[in-house]
Amino acid sequence: MADLASSIISKLDTITAFLALPDCITNKTDYLSLDSICSSDAEKIRDCLVNDPVLESPSARFTYDAEFQQIRVTRANAVINITAGWLQLQQKAWMKAKILPEAYENDITAFCGVEFRNFASTTHSSTIKTPNYCMMPWTSIFPSLVVETGYTQPATDLERDKEIWKTATNGETKIVIITKFSPTPRNTVMGVIGFHRINGVGGVNTCSKYTIFPPPVTKTEQSYHISLGEVYSGTCPEGIDADTELTLSISELRDISRVVLVGCGLVPD
């Protein structure tokens, strides 16, 4: 620490104090951002935090966004983990229904808490990014599907997270799922999930959004569909049908979210 500049020490102290806060979702202690940080300072700060137990926990995220010179830190908690847990359950459902090929478990890995660097963009060459959750082929450098979830994290910063995956992975990232839970003035929690499809480098991008809370008036089952080819980052091994449809149940996500929020002492909107 002695050889660090005072400006770095000050920012590092801010982050370590934030990470040392007691876990309390209702006190909104899940997110911190710091601006105007150059890439070399960000690297030094990250090195000082390398063994921090809070950042080592699954679903915690450290991001240095080189484009905006911003450090974004998200502490893991039950709300932040909702979408990752839901997606894991969806994968189990695909396996139980025998939708996935036998090779899937050997071809595709899924995990929380893995840090990505060396992005394929001059803008993001020094960016450091840890997704909330991701899936990727073993043969890829970047994930094919990414989950980013925020509670008090501003939607603007989640959009910046999305843009990193959209523009700086050589088209390997095909789907970015952004979930935003938001405290309201009514002391309730709203929720929205967005599915951002990225159709290759320079391709046409699409976005579909669903409200989690407040729930829709209709009781019709809500679901979204992705393809096996997208999970394989656009290139399936021989004999695997890239057009195989994989269902993501929005209704199940809503049910899971309700249980988690209530368990945390929060009220779904």
C-alpha positions, 0 to 999 in steps of 0.5 A: 500500500505504501507505494500507491498514490493517495488517490488510489488509496482513497478509492480503495478505502471507499471500496473496502469500506463498502465491501465490509458493510453488513449484508442487508438488502433492505439497506441497499448496500449492493452496489458502488460505482467510482468514476474518473479512474484510468486503466492503470489505477483500476488494475492496481485497485483490482490487484489489491482486492484479489483475495477479498472474500466478498468479491470471491463469492459467486455472483459478486461482480467487479467491473472496470469499464475502460470506455467510461473510466468507471469501476462498478462493484456489485455485492452478491445477495439473494436478489442479485442471484435470482436470474442466475438461479432461475437460469440454472433451473431452466437448464435442468428442465431442458436436460430432464425433457431430453431437449439437449444433446448428449454432448451438451454437458461436455461442450458447454460450461456455466458459472458465476464469478469468472473475470474476463479481460482482453476484450476484442475492442480498442475501446475495451482493451483494458476493461475488466468484466465479471458477469453475474452468470454466464454460459459458454462453449469450452472452445470459446474465449467469451461467453455465448450467454450472459446474465447481468442483474441489478437492484440499486445499480442504475439501469444506465450502468447495466446498459453499459455492462450490456454494451461491453458484451455486445461490442467487444467479444468478436460476436461470440456473445449472442444473448445478454439477459439484463434483469433490473429490480428497483425499489419504489417510493411505495416501499415495493420492488419492481422488476423488468427482464430484457433479452438482448440478442446479438446477431454477430459482429455488425448484425441486427440486434433485437431486444424483448422486455418483460415485466416481472413486477407488477405482474401482468393482468393476464394469467397466460404463461409467459416464456421466451425462446432461445436457440441451441445454436446461440448457446453454442455461440453460433457454431454447433458441432456436427450432428447438433441441431442449432435450431433446437428451441430452448424455453425460458419461463418468465412465469417461473422467474416471477414465482421465484422472484416473489419467494426471494423478495418476500424472504428478504423482507421486500414486497413485490410491486 
